[in-house]
Amino acid sequence: MRIIKILLIISLIWPFVDANIANADDEEDYKKYEGDVHKKHNDDYDDDEEDDDYDYYKEEDEYEYYDQRYPETNSNKWNIWTRSTYVNKGELPLKEAKEIQLKLENNNNTVSLYLIPLDGEIYVPGKIVAELLGAKVVNYDNSKILEINKASTELIFRAGTNVVYYNEIKTPIPAVTFYLNDNIYVPISVISNGLGYVAEWQEMNNAVVLKLLK
């Protein structure tokens, strides 16, 4: 009889005991989960604080490529930036890398540099061209990033991408930039048009003249 009473009492109070145990387990699980989340957040924060030249590109979709598979436009101008990767590549004015004179129209400013034809574009060292056009330039060598500012225009390139941040707007460019001999090479169409100029090839003078866009 005594055993039956004990069993009856246990059966009556067990749901409450079980609930307390479950709540305690849940609380422990939550604390562990919360701790893991905070640890991950702190780890992520520490990663963001790693020593780097430039953090502008620390975004969820940083450095993504734009799709280049389907040519859709009628543009075949090597010196016109269409703000798109969908460009039918036209014939370039030169077939191999060549040293040329780059100069401003109606200006004595001239530099000598190599043009590199590649992927239907003509590449130039961005820093040299930007400085010729009177822009302020900052190179972040560790990150392979080039920051260009002129008046109200800002262009930010990173080697190995087909993206430029144009006044903080992520914008496609027609080919992938690359790093060579301590320079970030970019399509001449992008850097010249972005700063308000158009590039014109002059075969007779072995030169490219930069003219103001009209």
Contacts in CASP RR format, 6 or more apart in sequence:
PFRMAT RR
TARGET T0000
AUTHOR 0000-0000-0000
METHOD contacts of the structure
MODEL  1
MRIIKILLIISLIWPFVDANIANADDEEDYKKYEGDVHKKHNDDYDDDEE
DDDYDYYKEEDEYEYYDQRYPETNSNKWNIWTRSTYVNKGELPLKEAKEI
QLKLENNNNTVSLYLIPLDGEIYVPGKIVAELLGAKVVNYDNSKILEINK
ASTELIFRAGTNVVYYNEIKTPIPAVTFYLNDNIYVPISVISNGLGYVAE
WQEMNNAVVLKLLK
48 55 0 8 1.000
48 58 0 8 1.000
52 142 0 8 1.000
52 143 0 8 1.000
53 140 0 8 1.000
53 141 0 8 1.000
53 142 0 8 1.000
53 143 0 8 1.000
53 145 0 8 1.000
54 140 0 8 1.000
54 143 0 8 1.000
54 145 0 8 1.000
54 147 0 8 1.000
56 145 0 8 1.000
56 147 0 8 1.000
56 156 0 8 1.000
56 165 0 8 1.000
57 63 0 8 1.000
57 143 0 8 1.000
57 145 0 8 1.000
57 158 0 8 1.000
57 165 0 8 1.000
63 158 0 8 1.000
63 160 0 8 1.000
63 161 0 8 1.000
63 163 0 8 1.000
64 161 0 8 1.000
64 163 0 8 1.000
65 161 0 8 1.000
65 162 0 8 1.000
65 163 0 8 1.000
65 176 0 8 1.000
66 85 0 8 1.000
66 162 0 8 1.000
66 163 0 8 1.000
66 172 0 8 1.000
67 85 0 8 1.000
68 85 0 8 1.000
68 86 0 8 1.000
68 162 0 8 1.000
70 86 0 8 1.000
71 86 0 8 1.000
71 87 0 8 1.000
71 88 0 8 1.000
71 89 0 8 1.000
72 84 0 8 1.000
72 86 0 8 1.000
73 82 0 8 1.000
73 84 0 8 1.000
73 86 0 8 1.000
73 87 0 8 1.000
73 88 0 8 1.000
74 88 0 8 1.000
75 82 0 8 1.000
75 87 0 8 1.000
75 88 0 8 1.000
76 87 0 8 1.000
76 88 0 8 1.000
76 89 0 8 1.000
76 90 0 8 1.000
76 91 0 8 1.000
77 90 0 8 1.000
77 189 0 8 1.000
78 90 0 8 1.000
78 92 0 8 1.000
78 93 0 8 1.000
78 120 0 8 1.000
78 121 0 8 1.000
78 122 0 8 1.000
78 188 0 8 1.000
78 189 0 8 1.000
79 122 0 8 1.000
79 188 0 8 1.000
79 189 0 8 1.000
79 192 0 8 1.000
79 193 0 8 1.000
79 198 0 8 1.000
79 199 0 8 1.000
79 200 0 8 1.000
79 201 0 8 1.000
80 189 0 8 1.000
80 193 0 8 1.000
80 198 0 8 1.000
81 173 0 8 1.000
81 174 0 8 1.000
81 187 0 8 1.000
81 189 0 8 1.000
81 190 0 8 1.000
81 193 0 8 1.000
81 194 0 8 1.000
82 174 0 8 1.000
83 171 0 8 1.000
83 172 0 8 1.000
84 172 0 8 1.000
84 174 0 8 1.000
85 162 0 8 1.000
85 172 0 8 1.000
85 173 0 8 1.000
85 174 0 8 1.000
87 174 0 8 1.000
89 119 0 8 1.000
89 120 0 8 1.000
89 121 0 8 1.000
90 120 0 8 1.000
92 117 0 8 1.000
92 120 0 8 1.000
92 121 0 8 1.000
92 122 0 8 1.000
93 122 0 8 1.000
93 201 0 8 1.000
93 203 0 8 1.000
94 115 0 8 1.000
94 117 0 8 1.000
94 122 0 8 1.000
94 201 0 8 1.000
95 117 0 8 1.000
96 117 0 8 1.000
97 114 0 8 1.000
97 115 0 8 1.000
97 116 0 8 1.000
97 117 0 8 1.000
98 114 0 8 1.000
98 115 0 8 1.000
98 206 0 8 1.000
99 112 0 8 1.000
99 113 0 8 1.000
99 114 0 8 1.000
99 115 0 8 1.000
100 112 0 8 1.000
100 113 0 8 1.000
100 114 0 8 1.000
100 115 0 8 1.000
100 206 0 8 1.000
100 207 0 8 1.000
100 208 0 8 1.000
101 110 0 8 1.000
101 111 0 8 1.000
101 112 0 8 1.000
101 205 0 8 1.000
101 206 0 8 1.000
101 207 0 8 1.000
101 208 0 8 1.000
102 110 0 8 1.000
102 111 0 8 1.000
102 112 0 8 1.000
102 113 0 8 1.000
102 124 0 8 1.000
102 128 0 8 1.000
102 129 0 8 1.000
102 132 0 8 1.000
102 207 0 8 1.000
102 208 0 8 1.000
102 210 0 8 1.000
103 109 0 8 1.000
103 110 0 8 1.000
103 111 0 8 1.000
103 207 0 8 1.000
103 208 0 8 1.000
103 209 0 8 1.000
103 210 0 8 1.000
104 110 0 8 1.000
104 132 0 8 1.000
104 133 0 8 1.000
104 209 0 8 1.000
104 210 0 8 1.000
105 209 0 8 1.000
105 210 0 8 1.000
105 211 0 8 1.000
105 212 0 8 1.000
109 132 0 8 1.000
111 128 0 8 1.000
111 132 0 8 1.000
113 124 0 8 1.000
113 125 0 8 1.000
113 128 0 8 1.000
113 129 0 8 1.000
114 125 0 8 1.000
115 122 0 8 1.000
115 123 0 8 1.000
115 124 0 8 1.000
115 188 0 8 1.000
115 208 0 8 1.000
116 122 0 8 1.000
116 123 0 8 1.000
116 124 0 8 1.000
116 185 0 8 1.000
117 123 0 8 1.000
118 175 0 8 1.000
119 175 0 8 1.000
119 176 0 8 1.000
120 174 0 8 1.000
120 175 0 8 1.000
121 174 0 8 1.000
121 175 0 8 1.000
121 187 0 8 1.000
121 188 0 8 1.000
121 189 0 8 1.000
122 187 0 8 1.000
122 188 0 8 1.000
122 189 0 8 1.000
122 199 0 8 1.000
123 175 0 8 1.000
123 178 0 8 1.000
123 185 0 8 1.000
123 186 0 8 1.000
123 187 0 8 1.000
123 188 0 8 1.000
124 185 0 8 1.000
124 186 0 8 1.000
124 187 0 8 1.000
124 188 0 8 1.000
124 191 0 8 1.000
125 183 0 8 1.000
125 184 0 8 1.000
125 185 0 8 1.000
126 137 0 8 1.000
126 146 0 8 1.000
126 148 0 8 1.000
126 157 0 8 1.000
126 183 0 8 1.000
126 184 0 8 1.000
126 185 0 8 1.000
126 186 0 8 1.000
126 191 0 8 1.000
127 137 0 8 1.000
127 139 0 8 1.000
127 146 0 8 1.000
127 183 0 8 1.000
127 184 0 8 1.000
128 183 0 8 1.000
129 188 0 8 1.000
129 191 0 8 1.000
129 192 0 8 1.000
130 137 0 8 1.000
130 146 0 8 1.000
130 148 0 8 1.000
130 150 0 8 1.000
130 155 0 8 1.000
130 191 0 8 1.000
130 195 0 8 1.000
131 137 0 8 1.000
132 210 0 8 1.000
133 150 0 8 1.000
133 192 0 8 1.000
133 195 0 8 1.000
133 197 0 8 1.000
133 210 0 8 1.000
134 150 0 8 1.000
135 148 0 8 1.000
135 149 0 8 1.000
135 150 0 8 1.000
135 153 0 8 1.000
135 195 0 8 1.000
136 148 0 8 1.000
136 149 0 8 1.000
136 150 0 8 1.000
137 146 0 8 1.000
137 147 0 8 1.000
137 148 0 8 1.000
137 149 0 8 1.000
138 146 0 8 1.000
138 147 0 8 1.000
139 145 0 8 1.000
139 146 0 8 1.000
139 147 0 8 1.000
139 184 0 8 1.000
140 146 0 8 1.000
140 147 0 8 1.000
141 182 0 8 1.000
143 158 0 8 1.000
144 158 0 8 1.000
144 159 0 8 1.000
144 160 0 8 1.000
144 179 0 8 1.000
144 184 0 8 1.000
145 156 0 8 1.000
145 157 0 8 1.000
145 158 0 8 1.000
145 159 0 8 1.000
145 184 0 8 1.000
146 155 0 8 1.000
146 156 0 8 1.000
146 157 0 8 1.000
146 158 0 8 1.000
146 184 0 8 1.000
146 186 0 8 1.000
147 154 0 8 1.000
147 155 0 8 1.000
147 156 0 8 1.000
148 154 0 8 1.000
148 155 0 8 1.000
148 156 0 8 1.000
148 157 0 8 1.000
148 191 0 8 1.000
148 195 0 8 1.000
150 195 0 8 1.000
152 167 0 8 1.000
153 166 0 8 1.000
153 167 0 8 1.000
153 194 0 8 1.000
153 195 0 8 1.000
153 196 0 8 1.000
154 165 0 8 1.000
154 166 0 8 1.000
154 167 0 8 1.000
154 168 0 8 1.000
155 164 0 8 1.000
155 165 0 8 1.000
155 166 0 8 1.000
155 190 0 8 1.000
155 191 0 8 1.000
155 194 0 8 1.000
155 195 0 8 1.000
156 164 0 8 1.000
156 165 0 8 1.000
157 164 0 8 1.000
157 177 0 8 1.000
157 184 0 8 1.000
157 186 0 8 1.000
158 177 0 8 1.000
158 184 0 8 1.000
159 177 0 8 1.000
159 178 0 8 1.000
159 179 0 8 1.000
159 184 0 8 1.000
160 176 0 8 1.000
160 177 0 8 1.000
160 178 0 8 1.000
160 179 0 8 1.000
161 176 0 8 1.000
161 177 0 8 1.000
162 172 0 8 1.000
162 173 0 8 1.000
162 174 0 8 1.000
162 175 0 8 1.000
162 176 0 8 1.000
162 177 0 8 1.000
163 170 0 8 1.000
163 171 0 8 1.000
163 172 0 8 1.000
163 173 0 8 1.000
164 171 0 8 1.000
164 173 0 8 1.000
164 186 0 8 1.000
164 190 0 8 1.000
165 171 0 8 1.000
166 194 0 8 1.000
173 186 0 8 1.000
173 187 0 8 1.000
173 190 0 8 1.000
174 187 0 8 1.000
174 189 0 8 1.000
174 190 0 8 1.000
175 187 0 8 1.000
177 184 0 8 1.000
177 185 0 8 1.000
177 186 0 8 1.000
177 187 0 8 1.000
178 184 0 8 1.000
178 185 0 8 1.000
179 185 0 8 1.000
188 199 0 8 1.000
188 208 0 8 1.000
189 199 0 8 1.000
192 198 0 8 1.000
192 199 0 8 1.000
192 210 0 8 1.000
193 213 0 8 1.000
196 212 0 8 1.000
196 213 0 8 1.000
197 210 0 8 1.000
197 211 0 8 1.000
197 212 0 8 1.000
197 213 0 8 1.000
198 210 0 8 1.000
198 211 0 8 1.000
198 212 0 8 1.000
198 213 0 8 1.000
199 208 0 8 1.000
199 209 0 8 1.000
199 210 0 8 1.000
200 208 0 8 1.000
200 209 0 8 1.000
200 210 0 8 1.000
200 211 0 8 1.000
201 208 0 8 1.000
202 208 0 8 1.000
202 209 0 8 1.000
END
